[in-house]
Amino acid sequence: MLKHKRVIVTLLSLVLVLSALLAGCSGQSKTATSTTSKNTQSEQVLNLNLGDEPPTLDPQKTTDEVSITILNDVLEGLVRYNKDGKIEKGSGLAKDWTISEDGLTYTFYLRDAKWSDGNPITAYDFEYAWKRALDPNTGSQYAYQLYYIKGAEEYNSGKGSADQVGVKALDDKTLQVTLKAPAPQFLGLTSFVTYMPLEKAIYEKYGDKVGSDPNTMVYSGPFIVKEWNHEQNIVLEKNPYYWDKDNVKLQTINFSMIKDNNSLVQNYDTGALDSIFIPGDYIDKYKDSPEYHNYALATVWYLQFNNKDKIFKNANIRKAFTLSINRELFVKEVAKNGSIPAEAIVPPGIPGYNGDFRSEAGPGYFKDNDVAQAKEYLQKGLQELGLSKLPNIKFLTGDTDTAKKYAVALQQMWNQALGVQVEIQSVAFKVRLDMMDKGDYQIVLAGWGADYNDPMTFLDMWETNNGNNTAFYSNPNYDKLIEEAKVNGDLKARNEEMIQAEKILMEDMPIGPLWFQARAYVVKPYVKNLYFPTFGPDWEMKWTYIEGK
């Protein structure tokens, strides 16, 4: 990768930051404040901005960060990452577990815990939820996250039955899981939303309406959804049935859905919001404030091309659009939040075999802002398509101020570098996800954050027929490498297979990497122990409290 020296230094610095953040078996969390004093006489109400409407709070169907953030507050799985972003026994609904010597059999022992309706949470709730996620009729895009379990993929693909899936409740408090191959990341995955339990009676009562409104759910986590005014706000309240309620101090969390950046900043300045992620144009306003913070995320943003589209089925056209972007200029002048250019998919800080995966695989696969090469790819692609010039291209993006700003910047770069005309389609978050699922787009600005601390979370989604592969990309050689890596007990060989898979992905370029994300935020000094995980939800609020407001 050819870069200016200054940017390389920045990348190495971010590697060190992310390596520290993602040490151990999980990502460390950035905390806004930390104190041992817990004078909680202040009103325990926290006010935050979601920005977008959660498409669904059905844990087996959700795929987006907004919904995952809410579900992390109102549901809990077998394990929960602690304040330091690590897994320890007793952190979630499993009070203990054992792992067989061959790494294939996990036996979880559940604690005494209740749903928010007062019914006991049992191992049968987990078995039911996991098999529901795998049921082909459910249509879970995240079903593949359970493919580590014996018989899971076969059931989900219609080649096996639910009874053959290696998850079984031995009794109310004992869940036994059998994997098809050792998977050290499996324990962390059991904290993920797709693995959350579901009370069978609730699904039988509400069916596919589960997670659409507060009265169609029951809750196993620290909070419950008390109120949901769609496209306006969500109100969470402390769950009186939560097993660890004594360590939950907040009584209420108010989530707004503000899209306008000026309104967002005004709400923070007036105290209506207690913390916000700072829009790029307002960084200078806050950067010298003691309330200002910045942290790196295990997240990559990219151009996602519809590989079934008559134009973007051509790899050379995809490469032209990718290489013509000036990433360094974008992160410096548009994003302004500490993000760095990306010329690969797996972010720095994700562990490889014996260190950082990005360092082991190499920093990137192409040159940033390589306009000359981009023009060559464009002309070659046009010849292959039998065209003299490209028709107008449609670029799908969100309807927030930030999304629109990013889209305009990319639109201008394409026009300047390639002379192509790109029409921006700004739609609501839920609509954008639906259009991506249906393939109703040409290019979309998309991002992916790590679900767990392993390169595979950025790679297996691009397998043929993967539920999250809304680029509709397919390469048998890529699929083979990913499948081999999933079951390879030789960790060094597994790492090499993932490196080779990433190389194939970047050669085919169904997606064009843009930047590895960092976030700038401000938080009021009276907010204590508000954690900002490097992957998963936007916030962790189980231990948050208000002091001195």
C-alpha positions as CSV (number, residue, x, y, z in Angstrom):
1,M,0.0,0.0,0.0
2,L,1.3,3.4,-0.9
3,K,0.6,6.1,1.7
4,H,2.2,9.2,3.0
5,K,4.4,8.6,6.0
6,R,2.2,10.7,8.2
7,V,-0.8,8.5,7.6
8,I,1.2,5.3,8.2
9,V,2.2,6.7,11.6
10,T,-1.5,7.3,12.3
11,L,-2.4,3.8,11.3
12,L,0.3,2.3,13.6
13,S,-1.0,4.5,16.4
14,L,-4.5,3.3,15.8
15,V,-3.3,-0.3,15.8
16,L,-1.8,0.2,19.2
17,V,-5.0,1.8,20.5
18,L,-7.2,-0.9,19.1
19,S,-4.9,-3.7,20.2
20,A,-5.2,-2.4,23.8
21,L,-8.9,-1.9,23.4
22,L,-9.5,-5.4,22.0
23,A,-7.1,-7.3,24.4
24,G,-8.2,-10.6,25.8
25,C,-11.2,-12.5,24.6
26,S,-13.2,-9.4,23.9
27,G,-13.1,-5.8,23.1
28,Q,-12.3,-3.5,26.0
29,S,-14.8,-0.7,26.5
30,K,-14.1,3.0,26.6
31,T,-15.8,4.5,29.7
32,A,-16.9,8.1,29.9
33,T,-16.2,8.4,33.6
34,S,-15.0,6.1,36.4
35,T,-15.4,6.5,40.1
36,T,-15.7,4.4,43.2
37,S,-18.1,6.8,44.8
38,K,-21.7,5.9,44.2
39,N,-23.8,8.7,45.6
40,T,-26.9,8.0,43.6
41,Q,-29.2,10.6,45.2
42,S,-29.6,12.3,41.8
43,E,-32.5,11.4,39.6
44,Q,-31.4,8.2,37.8
45,V,-32.4,9.2,34.3
46,L,-30.2,9.1,31.2
47,N,-31.0,10.9,28.0
48,L,-29.3,9.7,24.7
49,N,-29.9,9.9,21.0
50,L,-30.4,6.8,18.9
51,G,-30.6,8.7,15.6
52,D,-32.7,6.1,13.9
53,E,-35.7,3.9,14.4
54,P,-34.9,0.3,15.3
55,P,-36.2,-1.8,12.4
56,T,-37.1,-4.7,14.8
57,L,-36.4,-5.8,18.4
58,D,-36.9,-9.5,17.5
59,P,-33.5,-10.9,18.6
60,Q,-33.5,-13.7,16.1
61,K,-34.2,-11.4,13.2
62,T,-32.4,-8.1,13.9
63,T,-29.2,-7.3,12.1
64,D,-28.5,-3.6,12.7
65,E,-26.5,-1.7,15.3
66,V,-29.5,0.5,16.4
67,S,-31.6,-2.5,17.3
68,I,-28.7,-4.4,18.8
69,T,-28.0,-1.4,21.1
70,I,-31.5,-1.6,22.5
71,L,-31.6,-5.4,22.7
72,N,-28.3,-5.3,24.7
73,D,-30.1,-3.3,27.4
74,V,-33.3,-5.3,27.5
75,L,-32.1,-8.9,26.9
76,E,-29.2,-11.0,28.3
77,G,-27.7,-14.2,27.0
78,L,-25.6,-16.9,28.7
79,V,-22.7,-14.5,29.1
80,R,-22.4,-10.7,29.3
81,Y,-19.2,-8.8,28.8
82,N,-18.1,-7.1,32.0
83,K,-17.1,-3.5,32.6
84,D,-13.6,-4.3,31.2
85,G,-15.0,-5.9,28.1
86,K,-14.1,-9.4,29.2
87,I,-16.1,-12.6,29.8
88,E,-16.2,-14.1,33.3
89,K,-18.3,-16.8,34.8
90,G,-21.5,-15.5,36.3
91,S,-21.6,-12.5,34.1
92,G,-24.8,-13.4,32.4
93,L,-27.7,-15.9,32.7
94,A,-25.2,-18.8,33.0
95,K,-23.7,-18.9,36.4
96,D,-21.1,-21.5,35.3
97,W,-20.1,-23.7,32.4
98,T,-17.8,-26.5,31.5
99,I,-16.0,-27.3,28.2
100,S,-14.9,-30.8,27.2
101,E,-11.3,-31.5,26.6
102,D,-11.8,-31.7,22.8
103,G,-13.5,-28.3,22.8
104,L,-16.7,-29.6,21.3
105,T,-19.1,-29.8,24.2
106,Y,-20.2,-26.8,26.3
107,T,-22.5,-27.4,29.2
108,F,-24.0,-24.2,30.7
109,Y,-25.6,-24.1,34.1
110,L,-28.2,-21.4,34.4
111,R,-28.8,-19.2,37.4
112,D,-32.2,-18.6,39.0
113,A,-33.5,-15.8,36.9
114,K,-36.9,-14.5,35.7
115,W,-38.4,-13.0,32.6
116,S,-40.0,-9.6,33.1
117,D,-43.4,-11.3,33.3
118,G,-42.2,-13.2,36.3
119,N,-41.8,-16.6,34.6
120,P,-38.5,-18.5,35.1
121,I,-35.9,-18.3,32.4
122,T,-35.0,-21.9,31.5
123,A,-32.6,-23.8,29.3
124,Y,-35.6,-24.6,27.1
125,D,-35.9,-20.9,26.3
126,F,-32.4,-21.0,24.8
127,E,-32.9,-24.2,22.9
128,Y,-36.2,-22.8,21.5
129,A,-34.6,-19.5,20.5
130,W,-31.6,-20.9,18.8
131,K,-33.6,-23.4,16.8
132,R,-36.0,-20.7,15.9
133,A,-33.1,-18.7,14.5
134,L,-32.0,-21.7,12.4
135,D,-35.5,-22.6,11.2
136,P,-35.5,-21.7,7.5
137,N,-39.0,-20.3,7.9
138,T,-37.8,-17.7,10.3
139,G,-35.5,-16.1,7.6
140,S,-32.9,-15.0,10.1
141,Q,-30.1,-13.3,8.3
142,Y,-27.8,-14.0,11.3
143,A,-28.6,-17.8,11.4
144,Y,-25.0,-18.4,10.2
145,Q,-23.7,-17.2,13.5
146,L,-24.9,-20.5,14.9
147,Y,-23.3,-22.7,12.2
148,Y,-20.5,-23.5,14.7
149,I,-23.1,-25.9,16.3
150,K,-23.3,-29.4,15.0
151,G,-26.2,-29.8,12.6
152,A,-27.1,-26.1,12.6
153,E,-26.2,-25.3,9.0
154,E,-27.9,-28.5,7.8
155,Y,-31.1,-27.5,9.5
156,N,-31.0,-23.9,8.3
157,S,-30.3,-25.0,4.7
158,G,-33.2,-27.6,4.7
159,K,-30.8,-30.6,4.7
160,G,-31.4,-31.6,8.3
161,S,-33.9,-31.4,11.1
162,A,-34.2,-29.4,14.4
163,D,-33.7,-32.6,16.4
164,Q,-30.2,-33.0,14.8
165,V,-29.0,-29.6,16.0
166,G,-26.5,-29.9,18.8
167,V,-28.3,-27.8,21.4
168,K,-30.4,-29.5,24.0
169,A,-31.9,-28.5,27.3
170,L,-31.1,-31.4,29.7
171,D,-33.4,-29.9,32.3
172,D,-34.6,-26.4,33.3
173,K,-31.1,-25.2,34.3
174,T,-28.8,-27.2,32.1
175,L,-28.1,-26.4,28.4
176,Q,-25.7,-28.7,26.5
177,V,-24.2,-27.5,23.2
178,T,-22.2,-29.6,20.8
179,L,-20.0,-27.9,18.2
180,K,-18.9,-29.4,14.9
181,A,-15.3,-28.2,15.5
182,P,-13.5,-26.3,18.2
183,A,-14.3,-22.6,18.1
184,P,-12.6,-20.4,20.7
185,Q,-14.8,-17.5,19.8
186,F,-18.0,-19.4,20.5
187,L,-18.3,-18.4,24.2
188,G,-18.2,-14.7,23.3
189,L,-20.8,-15.3,20.6
190,T,-23.3,-16.5,23.2
191,S,-23.6,-12.8,24.3
192,F,-24.8,-11.8,20.8
193,V,-28.4,-11.0,20.1
194,T,-29.1,-14.0,17.9
195,Y,-28.2,-16.2,20.8
196,M,-30.6,-14.5,23.2
197,P,-33.3,-16.6,24.8
198,L,-37.0,-16.3,23.8
199,E,-39.9,-17.3,25.9
200,K,-41.8,-19.8,23.7
201,A,-45.3,-18.7,25.0
202,I,-44.6,-15.1,23.8
203,Y,-43.7,-16.1,20.3
204,E,-46.7,-18.4,20.1
205,K,-48.9,-15.5,21.2
206,Y,-47.4,-12.8,18.9
207,G,-45.7,-14.7,16.1
208,D,-43.8,-12.4,13.7
209,K,-45.0,-9.4,15.6
210,V,-42.5,-10.2,18.4
211,G,-40.3,-7.2,18.9
212,S,-42.5,-4.7,17.0
213,D,-43.9,-3.0,20.2
214,P,-43.3,-3.1,23.9
215,N,-46.3,-5.4,24.6
216,T,-45.0,-8.0,22.2
217,M,-41.9,-8.8,24.2
218,V,-40.7,-10.0,27.6
219,Y,-37.2,-9.1,28.9
220,S,-34.3,-10.9,30.5
221,G,-31.9,-7.9,30.7
222,P,-31.3,-4.9,33.0
223,F,-34.1,-2.8,31.4
224,I,-37.5,-3.2,29.8
225,V,-39.0,-1.2,26.9
226,K,-41.6,0.9,28.6
227,E,-42.6,3.1,25.7
228,W,-41.9,3.1,21.9
229,N,-43.3,6.0,19.8
230,H,-42.1,4.9,16.4
231,E,-39.8,7.3,14.6
232,Q,-39.8,9.6,17.7
233,N,-38.4,8.0,20.9
234,I,-38.0,4.9,23.0
235,V,-38.1,4.8,26.8
236,L,-36.5,2.1,28.9
237,E,-37.1,1.4,32.6
238,K,-35.3,-0.7,35.1
239,N,-36.3,-4.3,35.0
240,P,-37.5,-5.2,38.5
241,Y,-37.2,-9.0,37.7
242,Y,-33.6,-8.7,36.5
243,W,-31.3,-11.1,38.5
244,D,-28.6,-8.4,39.1
245,K,-31.0,-5.5,39.6
246,D,-29.1,-4.4,42.7
247,N,-26.2,-3.3,40.5
248,V,-28.4,-1.4,38.1
249,K,-28.8,2.2,39.2
250,L,-30.5,3.9,36.3
251,Q,-34.3,4.0,36.6
252,T,-35.0,5.4,33.1
253,I,-33.2,5.8,29.8
254,N,-34.8,8.1,27.2
255,F,-33.7,7.6,23.6
256,S,-34.6,10.3,21.1
257,M,-34.3,9.9,17.3
258,I,-32.8,13.2,16.2
259,K,-31.4,13.2,12.7
260,D,-30.5,16.9,12.3
261,N,-27.0,17.7,13.5
262,N,-27.8,21.3,14.6
263,S,-30.7,20.1,16.8
264,L,-28.5,17.3,18.2
265,V,-25.8,19.7,19.3
266,Q,-28.4,22.2,20.7
267,N,-30.0,19.4,22.8
268,Y,-26.6,18.5,24.3
269,D,-25.8,22.1,25.1
270,T,-29.1,22.7,26.8
271,G,-28.8,19.5,28.8
272,A,-31.7,17.7,27.1
273,L,-29.2,15.1,26.1
274,D,-26.5,13.8,28.4
275,S,-24.1,12.5,25.7
276,I,-23.9,12.7,21.9
277,F,-21.6,11.4,19.2
278,I,-20.2,14.6,17.7
279,P,-20.9,15.4,14.0
280,G,-17.7,16.2,12.2
281,D,-18.5,19.9,11.7
282,Y,-18.8,20.4,15.4
283,I,-15.5,18.7,16.5
284,D,-13.7,22.0,16.9
285,K,-16.6,23.3,19.1
286,Y,-15.9,20.6,21.7
287,K,-12.3,19.3,21.2
288,D,-10.8,21.4,24.1
289,S,-13.6,20.6,26.5
290,P,-13.1,18.1,29.4
291,E,-16.3,16.5,28.2
292,Y,-14.7,15.5,24.9
293,H,-13.5,12.0,24.2
294,N,-12.4,10.0,21.1
295,Y,-12.0,6.3,20.6
296,A,-11.4,3.7,17.9
297,L,-14.0,1.2,16.8
298,A,-13.6,-2.2,15.3
299,T,-15.7,-1.0,12.4
300,V,-15.1,-0.6,8.7
301,W,-17.2,1.5,6.3
302,Y,-17.3,0.6,2.6
303,L,-19.0,1.0,-0.7
304,Q,-21.3,-2.0,-1.2
305,F,-22.0,-2.8,-4.8
306,N,-25.0,-4.8,-6.0
307,N,-23.1,-7.6,-7.8
308,K,-26.4,-8.6,-9.6
309,D,-26.8,-5.1,-11.1
310,K,-26.2,-4.9,-14.9
311,I,-23.4,-2.3,-14.3
312,F,-21.8,-3.4,-11.0
313,K,-21.7,-7.1,-11.9
314,N,-18.5,-6.0,-13.6
315,A,-15.4,-6.1,-11.3
316,N,-13.5,-3.4,-13.2
317,I,-16.4,-0.9,-12.7
318,R,-16.4,-1.7,-9.0
319,K,-12.7,-1.2,-8.8
320,A,-12.9,2.1,-10.6
321,F,-15.5,3.5,-8.1
322,T,-13.4,2.2,-5.2
323,L,-9.9,3.5,-6.2
324,S,-11.2,6.9,-7.3
325,I,-12.0,7.9,-3.7
326,N,-9.6,10.1,-1.8
327,R,-9.9,8.5,1.6
328,E,-7.3,10.6,3.3
329,L,-9.1,13.8,2.3
330,F,-12.4,12.3,3.3
331,V,-11.4,11.4,6.9
332,K,-9.5,14.7,7.4
333,E,-12.0,17.1,5.9
334,V,-15.4,15.4,5.9
335,A,-15.5,12.8,8.8
336,K,-13.1,14.8,11.1
337,N,-13.6,12.2,13.9
338,G,-10.2,10.4,13.9
339,S,-11.2,7.7,11.4
340,I,-8.4,6.5,9.2
341,P,-8.4,5.4,5.5
342,A,-9.1,1.7,4.8
343,E,-7.7,-0.3,2.0
344,A,-8.7,-3.7,3.5
345,I,-11.8,-5.1,5.3
346,V,-10.5,-6.3,8.7
347,P,-9.7,-3.3,10.9
348,P,-6.5,-2.9,12.9
349,G,-6.6,-4.3,16.4
350,I,-8.4,-7.6,15.6
351,P,-6.2,-10.4,16.7
352,G,-4.6,-12.8,14.2
353,Y,-2.5,-15.8,14.9
354,N,0.3,-14.2,16.8
355,G,-0.5,-10.5,17.0
356,D,-2.6,-8.1,14.9
357,F,-4.4,-9.6,11.9
358,R,-4.0,-6.4,9.9
359,S,-0.2,-6.4,10.5
360,E,0.0,-10.1,9.5
361,A,-2.1,-9.7,6.4
362,G,-0.6,-6.4,5.3
363,P,-1.9,-2.9,5.6
364,G,-4.0,-2.9,2.4
365,Y,-4.6,-4.1,-1.2
366,F,-4.7,-0.9,-3.3
367,K,-3.5,2.6,-3.4
368,D,-5.7,5.4,-2.1
369,N,-7.0,8.0,-4.6
370,D,-5.4,6.1,-7.5
371,V,-7.3,8.1,-10.1
372,A,-5.1,7.0,-13.0
373,Q,-5.7,3.3,-12.2
374,A,-9.4,4.0,-11.6
375,K,-9.8,5.5,-15.1
376,E,-8.1,2.4,-16.6
377,Y,-10.5,0.1,-14.8
378,L,-13.5,2.3,-15.9
379,Q,-12.5,2.1,-19.6
380,K,-11.9,-1.7,-19.4
381,G,-15.2,-2.2,-17.6
382,L,-17.1,-0.1,-20.2
383,Q,-15.5,-2.2,-23.0
384,E,-16.5,-5.4,-21.3
385,L,-20.1,-4.1,-20.9
386,G,-20.3,-2.8,-24.5
387,L,-20.8,0.8,-23.3
388,S,-19.2,4.1,-24.3
389,K,-20.1,5.8,-21.0
390,L,-21.9,4.9,-17.8
391,P,-25.5,5.8,-17.4
392,N,-26.5,7.8,-14.3
393,I,-25.7,5.8,-11.2
394,K,-27.9,5.6,-8.1
395,F,-26.2,5.8,-4.7
396,L,-28.3,4.7,-1.7
397,T,-27.6,6.3,1.7
398,G,-29.3,7.3,4.9
399,D,-31.4,10.4,5.7
400,T,-29.4,11.8,8.6
401,D,-27.4,15.0,8.1
402,T,-24.1,13.1,8.4
403,A,-25.1,10.4,5.9
404,K,-26.2,13.1,3.4
405,K,-22.9,15.0,3.9
406,Y,-20.8,11.9,3.3
407,A,-22.8,10.9,0.2
408,V,-22.3,14.4,-1.4
409,A,-18.6,14.2,-0.7
410,L,-18.3,10.8,-2.4
411,Q,-20.6,11.9,-5.3
412,Q,-18.2,14.9,-6.0
413,M,-15.1,12.7,-5.9
414,W,-16.6,10.3,-8.5
415,N,-17.6,13.2,-10.7
416,Q,-14.2,14.8,-10.5
417,A,-12.1,11.7,-10.9
418,L,-14.2,9.7,-13.3
419,G,-16.6,12.2,-14.8
420,V,-19.6,10.0,-13.8
421,Q,-23.0,11.3,-12.7
422,V,-24.3,9.8,-9.5
423,E,-27.7,10.4,-8.1
424,I,-28.1,10.3,-4.3
425,Q,-31.0,8.4,-2.8
426,S,-31.5,9.4,0.9
427,V,-34.0,7.2,2.7
428,A,-34.8,6.2,6.3
429,F,-32.7,3.7,8.0
430,K,-35.3,0.9,8.0
431,V,-36.0,1.5,4.3
432,R,-32.4,1.4,3.4
433,L,-31.9,-2.0,5.1
434,D,-35.0,-3.3,3.3
435,M,-33.7,-2.1,-0.1
436,M,-30.4,-3.7,0.5
437,D,-32.0,-7.0,1.4
438,K,-34.1,-6.9,-1.8
439,G,-31.2,-5.8,-4.0
440,D,-33.0,-2.6,-4.9
441,Y,-29.9,-0.5,-5.2
442,Q,-26.7,0.0,-7.2
443,I,-24.2,1.3,-4.6
444,V,-24.9,1.8,-0.9
445,L,-22.8,3.3,1.8
446,A,-22.6,0.6,4.4
447,G,-20.6,-0.2,7.6
448,W,-19.9,-3.3,9.5
449,G,-18.8,-3.5,13.2
450,A,-17.3,-6.6,14.8
451,D,-19.9,-8.9,16.4
452,Y,-17.0,-10.7,18.2
453,N,-13.2,-10.3,18.5
454,D,-12.1,-12.4,15.5
455,P,-11.4,-11.6,11.7
456,M,-14.1,-14.1,10.8
457,T,-16.8,-11.5,11.8
458,F,-15.7,-9.4,8.8
459,L,-15.2,-12.3,6.4
460,D,-17.9,-15.0,6.6
461,M,-20.7,-12.6,5.7
462,W,-19.5,-12.6,2.1
463,E,-20.0,-16.3,1.6
464,T,-22.5,-17.2,-1.1
465,N,-26.1,-17.3,0.3
466,N,-25.0,-15.8,3.7
467,G,-28.0,-13.9,5.1
468,N,-26.0,-10.7,5.4
469,N,-24.4,-10.9,2.0
470,T,-26.6,-8.2,0.5
471,A,-23.9,-7.5,-2.1
472,F,-24.9,-10.9,-3.6
473,Y,-21.3,-11.8,-4.1
474,S,-20.3,-15.4,-4.9
475,N,-16.9,-17.0,-5.4
476,P,-16.5,-20.8,-4.7
477,N,-12.8,-20.3,-3.9
478,Y,-13.7,-17.7,-1.3
479,D,-16.4,-19.9,0.2
480,K,-14.0,-22.9,0.4
481,L,-11.4,-20.9,2.4
482,I,-14.0,-19.6,4.8
483,E,-15.5,-23.0,5.4
484,E,-12.0,-24.5,6.0
485,A,-11.1,-21.7,8.4
486,K,-14.2,-22.3,10.4
487,V,-13.3,-25.9,11.3
488,N,-9.5,-25.7,11.2
489,G,-8.0,-26.5,14.6
490,D,-4.6,-25.4,13.4
491,L,-4.8,-21.7,14.4
492,K,-1.8,-20.7,12.3
493,A,-3.3,-22.4,9.2
494,R,-6.7,-20.9,10.0
495,N,-5.2,-17.5,10.1
496,E,-3.6,-17.9,6.7
497,E,-6.8,-19.1,5.2
498,M,-8.5,-16.0,6.4
499,I,-5.7,-13.8,4.9
500,Q,-6.1,-15.6,1.6
501,A,-9.8,-15.1,1.7
502,E,-9.5,-11.4,2.3
503,K,-7.1,-11.2,-0.7
504,I,-9.7,-12.8,-2.9
505,L,-12.4,-10.5,-1.6
506,M,-10.3,-7.4,-2.4
507,E,-9.3,-8.8,-5.9
508,D,-13.0,-9.3,-6.7
509,M,-14.0,-6.1,-4.8
510,P,-17.7,-6.7,-4.3
511,I,-17.3,-4.0,-1.6
512,G,-14.8,-1.1,-1.6
513,P,-13.3,-0.2,1.7
514,L,-13.4,3.5,2.7
515,W,-12.4,4.0,6.3
516,F,-11.9,2.4,9.7
517,Q,-14.1,4.3,12.1
518,A,-13.3,6.3,15.1
519,R,-15.8,8.2,17.2
520,A,-15.7,11.5,19.0
521,Y,-18.3,12.1,21.7
522,V,-19.1,14.4,24.6
523,V,-20.6,13.3,27.9
524,K,-21.8,15.4,30.9
525,P,-19.6,15.1,34.0
526,Y,-22.5,13.9,36.1
527,V,-22.8,10.7,34.0
528,K,-20.8,7.9,35.6
529,N,-19.7,4.5,34.1
530,L,-21.3,5.0,30.7
531,Y,-19.3,2.5,28.6
532,F,-18.6,2.8,24.8
533,P,-17.7,-0.8,23.6
534,T,-15.4,-1.1,20.6
535,F,-17.8,-3.6,19.0
536,G,-21.4,-4.6,19.5
537,P,-23.8,-1.9,20.9
538,D,-23.1,1.8,20.9
539,W,-23.3,1.9,24.7
540,E,-23.3,-0.4,27.7
541,M,-25.5,1.1,30.5
542,K,-25.9,-1.7,33.0
543,W,-23.5,0.0,35.4
544,T,-24.2,3.7,34.5
545,Y,-25.5,6.1,37.1
546,I,-26.1,9.8,37.6
547,E,-24.2,11.7,40.3
548,G,-24.3,15.4,41.2
549,K,-26.7,16.6,38.5
